């Protein structure tokens, strides 16, 4: 229990990161399918198709800087909140 308490910030940010990555992946696949329909495709290519993987990697690579800054901001804000709560407890 002590380990969880000491590393709650890291665990929380890691869970938030994994959750947002999963949501990004789901939303990006939906966008990929919508784009395909707009260009005349009858169905949606599979998730592991080369076309989708190319799109997914391209979009993730083009967005990593903003995701990094957002993640750093979350860590800073959570750290401030955590140290603020420790100051009040004393």
C-alpha positions in Angstrom: 0.0 0.0 0.0 2.9 2.3 0.7 4.3 1.8 -2.8 0.9 2.9 -4.3 0.8 6.0 -2.1 4.4 7.0 -2.9 4.0 6.5 -6.6 0.3 7.5 -7.1 1.2 10.4 -9.4 3.3 8.2 -11.7 0.7 5.4 -11.7 -2.1 7.9 -12.4 -0.3 9.6 -15.3 0.6 6.2 -16.8 -3.0 5.0 -16.6 -4.2 8.3 -18.1 -1.6 8.0 -20.9 -2.7 4.4 -21.7 -6.4 5.4 -21.6 -5.9 8.4 -23.9 -3.8 6.3 -26.3 -6.5 3.7 -26.5 -9.1 6.4 -27.1 -6.9 8.0 -29.8 -6.5 4.6 -31.5 -10.3 4.0 -31.5 -11.1 7.5 -32.7 -8.4 7.4 -35.4 -9.7 4.1 -36.8 -13.2 5.6 -37.0 -11.8 8.7 -38.8 -9.9 6.4 -41.2 -13.1 4.5 -42.0 -15.0 7.7 -42.6 -12.3 9.0 -44.9 -12.5 5.8 -46.9 -16.2 6.1 -47.3 -15.8 9.7 -48.5 -13.4 8.5 -51.2 -15.8 5.8 -52.5 -14.7 2.7 -50.6 -17.6 0.3 -49.9 -16.3 -1.1 -46.6 -13.7 -0.2 -44.1 -10.3 -1.9 -44.3 -9.2 -3.9 -41.3 -7.4 -2.4 -38.4 -4.2 -4.2 -39.2 -4.2 -3.3 -42.9 -1.2 -1.5 -44.3 -3.3 1.5 -45.2 -4.6 1.9 -41.7 -1.3 1.3 -40.0 0.3 3.9 -42.3 -2.4 6.4 -41.3 -2.2 5.5 -37.6 1.6 5.8 -37.4 1.6 9.0 -39.5 -1.0 10.7 -37.3 0.6 9.5 -34.1 4.0 10.8 -35.2 2.6 14.1 -36.2 0.9 14.6 -32.9 3.5 13.5 -30.4 4.9 17.0 -29.6 1.5 18.3 -28.5 0.8 15.1 -26.6 4.2 15.4 -24.8 3.5 19.0 -23.8 0.1 18.2 -22.6 1.5 15.2 -20.6 4.2 17.5 -19.0 1.5 20.0 -18.1 -0.6 17.4 -16.4 2.4 16.1 -14.4 3.3 19.7 -13.3 -0.3 20.4 -12.3 -0.7 17.1 -10.5 2.6 17.6 -8.7 1.5 21.1 -7.6 -1.7 19.7 -6.3 0.1 16.8 -4.5 2.6 19.1 -2.8 -0.2 21.5 -1.9 -2.1 18.8 -0.2 1.0 17.7 1.7 1.6 21.3 2.9 -2.0 21.5 4.2 -1.6 18.1 6.0 1.4 19.5 8.0 
